[in-house]
């Protein structure tokens, strides 16, 4: 499979090309372009969160622990003196990075359901809901971050499958087909849980027509060509 460096570079490159297109053709602001680029790059390493000793899981849980510490400090900044506020932030960081990370690692397997299209959709919706409710993003910005994260995660799965093809030997490695899949078919109950989470998060997600209109605009020439046949 592709390594951390390859996943990061390719996801960053593709996300950068996509944001450049939005900058040129849709006058997207530079700060938002950088935000979408970061979301796409992050999505490029996210599926490897199920690898217990990977660089991805360390970076992702460091980021989550940092976000947890910031949320704790913001929530308690009017209720605690400064030294207690620092302590609360530190405890929050350690609680997320160590016990939560270990608990997560014990319940996941590499190339399991988190390497699937369903999981990518779940990741994107978590980003959208968290961006809207916790980070106070505008609906279309939250959806944009979710879309770029989803694309980055798809790139990750595609790279894993590409690296499962031995071009020199003309054969498929045993790992082929374990990354780019709809879900983990051997775990139907877990798949149902993920689908339920997706449905719940989609219900909570803010409504937004910006990206639907953009997609419709992009595919309009194709639709016109098909109708002319």
Helices and strands as residue ranges (DSSP letters): H 4-26, H 30-46, G 47-50, H 55-76, H 82-94, I 95-100, H 101-107, H 117-133, H 139-162, E 165-166, E 171-172, H 188-204, H 210-228
